[in-house]
Amino acid sequence: MNKDNEKNKEKKSAKKGKVGIVVSDKMDKTVVVKIDRLKMHAKYKKKYKVSKKYKAHDEGNEFKIGDKVMIMETKPISKDKKWVAKSIEK
């Protein structure tokens, strides 16, 4: 029983990460990251690209437009910010 509780805690504490490109850095300590993914049409089975933008916290204003960054999910920082920009991908 104790092992099952530990496994459930590990699953809940696993934070999601996404990789995207910075499209705006005009706000103070915030960047907007665009994430693209492929989705398949249910009927025609054709793949198409879907984009979504996330506001991510950037404490040091270190990320610039065009940087490929990894964002990690965190507790809400403000109304729109629930992600933190972690590192620049190569």
C-alpha positions in Angstrom: 0.0 0.0 0.0 2.8 2.4 0.9 4.5 1.8 -2.5 1.3 2.7 -4.4 1.1 6.0 -2.5 4.7 6.9 -3.5 4.0 6.1 -7.2 0.9 8.3 -7.2 2.9 11.2 -5.6 5.6 10.8 -8.3 3.0 11.0 -11.0 1.3 14.1 -9.6 4.6 15.9 -9.0 5.9 15.3 -12.5 5.9 18.7 -14.2 5.2 19.0 -17.8 7.8 20.6 -20.1 7.4 22.0 -23.7 9.9 23.3 -26.2 9.0 26.3 -28.3 10.2 29.6 -29.9 10.1 33.0 -28.2 7.8 35.3 -30.2 7.7 38.3 -27.9 9.9 39.6 -25.1 8.3 43.1 -24.7 6.9 42.6 -21.2 9.0 42.8 -18.1 10.0 39.4 -16.8 7.7 37.7 -19.2 8.2 36.0 -22.6 5.6 34.6 -25.0 6.5 31.2 -26.3 4.9 29.7 -29.4 4.6 25.9 -29.4 3.8 23.9 -32.6 2.4 20.4 -32.7 1.0 18.1 -35.3 -2.6 17.0 -35.1 -4.3 14.4 -37.3 -7.7 15.0 -38.8 -10.2 12.5 -37.5 -11.9 11.7 -40.9 -9.3 12.4 -43.5 -6.2 11.3 -41.5 -4.1 14.2 -42.7 -1.7 15.8 -40.3 -1.8 19.5 -39.8 0.1 22.0 -37.7 -1.5 23.6 -34.6 0.1 26.4 -32.7 -0.5 27.7 -29.2 1.1 30.6 -27.3 2.1 30.5 -23.6 3.2 33.3 -21.4 6.3 32.2 -19.4 8.1 33.8 -16.5 11.7 35.0 -17.4 13.2 36.4 -14.2 16.4 37.9 -15.7 15.0 39.0 -19.1 17.6 36.7 -20.7 15.6 35.2 -23.5 15.1 37.1 -26.8 12.9 36.8 -29.9 13.8 33.7 -31.9 15.4 31.7 -29.0 14.4 28.1 -28.7 13.5 27.6 -25.0 12.1 24.9 -22.8 9.2 25.9 -20.5 8.2 24.0 -17.4 4.8 24.1 -15.7 4.6 25.7 -12.3 2.2 27.2 -9.8 0.3 30.2 -11.1 2.4 33.4 -11.0 -0.3 35.7 -12.4 -3.6 35.5 -14.3 -1.9 34.2 -17.5 1.5 33.0 -16.4 1.6 29.3 -15.3 5.0 28.5 -17.0 8.6 29.3 -16.3 11.2 29.6 -19.1 14.1 27.3 -18.1 16.8 27.0 -20.7 17.9 27.7 -24.3 17.9 24.7 -26.5 20.6 24.2 -29.1 
